[in-house]
Structure formats: C-alpha cells, structure tokens
C-alpha cells in the first residue's frame, strides 16, 4: 500500500474532523485556514487514501437507556487454547460481525483478545456468550468486567500539526 504524503494542513483537517465531522466544508476550510475548494479536494484525498475510515455519530447510551432498555457494557477478555494465526483469525472473523461486539482488540501479553460489548441486558449478554464463546471449543477462558459508569469515551487519535524547526520559513 502506497503511503500518502501528509502536511500540516492535512493534519489540521484530520484533527478538526475528529472533533466534529458535521462541519460544512466552508466551516472546515475556515478552521484550517485554507480555501473551500482546497479543503474539499484534500478531504477527498484523505478519504480515498483510507486515512478517514468513516464518519459516525457518537450516541449517548445513558440518554438512550430509557428508550432502548438499560444497556450493559462489558469489557471481555478472551483466552484461546490454540493461538496459531489461523485460530486467532478464525475467532476474530466470527466475533467482529456480531452486533453486540463494538470493538475487538488482539492483545499481548495476557489474554488473546479484549472485546468491548454493548448489549441490552444480562440475558442478551448471556446469549452473546453462548453464541460466540461457549460454542467455540478453542475458547479456554472468558473474563468479563461490567461497566458501572463511563467516565470518558473517545475515538480521537492524537493528531498534531508538526512543529516547524527554528529558522524554517
């Protein structure tokens, strides 16, 4: 995969889009001190290069709880019996498409995977456990931690425009 050249304007665009992807092209251009046509062209280039994977709205689970049910967030550690690449890939391919799995990380050392799971309630969590873990003979251990409060939630990468060296014009 070819690497894309990134400059300070691109980094400022990425930083602004992470904060608020709903900005109009004109607002975005003003915030990064460039023209609207240049801004539009650069954002398209960043998307085409895969640096911007997608734009989403972050919903408030606490405010949606009365509408959708109370909601249950769990951080789940999974350890497999066999950790060969094929076994790890097979587990990943099975859990990633599941709607209850919000995030999936292959980690080391310790467990093989850490999942962030969001389900309506404990019966729905137990159904997910049965569907994804209990029925898999390669799953050796499942350890779940249930969230009682979300103190912070973010998805922003630390994108900072590069500092110019002294004497650079």
Secondary structure, 3 states (H helix, E strand, C coil): CCCCCCCHHHHHHHHHHHHCCCCCHHHHHHHCCCCHHHHHHHHHHHHHCCCCCCCCCCCCHHHHHHHHCCCEEEEEEEEECCCCHHHHHHHHHHHCCCCCEEEEEECCCCCCEEEEEEECCHHHHHHHHHHHHHCCCCEEEEEEEECCCCCCCCCCCCCCCCCCCCCCC
